[in-house]
């Protein structure tokens, strides 16, 4: 079954729902629960393709669940630079060839902790059929946005394990923004220590000590419906009195970050770019406390990111 064209059609409402909404949500909820537990229940190894921002790469992945519940994982880019990252329980231990966050970004949305009850108000959740990916039978889920402030997702989950075999992110026009797709997956062959051992070029990550304060001196006068503040930190810049504020917002599926930094006399210009599904919007903001630059980065439409940036205010100033 070819499902990719179907999502573009459904986004424009040209095809009637395949099930009653209540039953569809219940069906999706069951799959989401299985999916949330999948990476801590199943060891596997395989090869997947990743497409984003006009670039295409292939990766090897080795994922093992230990007897004590610990999850060890190794990712290796197979074409181009030999980029590698090894993680334990999701935390990078060593990296080569690229920042750890760049390599770990290829993990599909399906492996996030998704809950139907959190998503249903802002996404139309549906099970739309079956497909075959990497020689395995899959069930196809659609998560269609109910407004223009988030993107749609199409997920193909392995019927046997509920592991994600394929994930597509599409714009409201049906444009492909990001693709993750297994080309080979083995869930039966035991993984050896050698398969999970990093190469000599995978250098241990040293986390520099940083003074992080979990307070927030900023607020937003507008956020897209369903997005909530997930985390906030304020970091003192090295050797300076300036404080950089970081805030993360999410709706249970999509996420974006806001970075706020004092300009201290620097000259900057407003920018607005989009790299695949990632919008990057930076705005200069004058306040009673001085000038700041507000930068929004995340998997949301650029217009939404710009509106969020313009809505940020110092906490001591009342929202306008």
Secondary structure, DSSP 8 states (H G I E B T S, - for coil): ---HHHHHHHHTT-S--SS-HHHHHHHHHHHHHHHHHHTTT--EEEEEEEEETTEEEEEEEEEEE-TTS-EEEEEEE-SSS--EEEEETTEEEEEESS-HHHHHTTS-GGGS---HHHHTTTEEEEEEEEEEETTEEEEEEEEEESSSSS-EEEEEEETTT--EEEEEEE-TT--EEEEEEEEEEESSS---HHHHS--TT-EE-------EE----EEES---TT-EEEEEEEEE-TTSS-EEEEEEEESSS-EEEEEEEE-TT-----EEEEETTEEEEEEEEEETTEEEEEEEEESS-HHHHHHHHHHEEETTS---
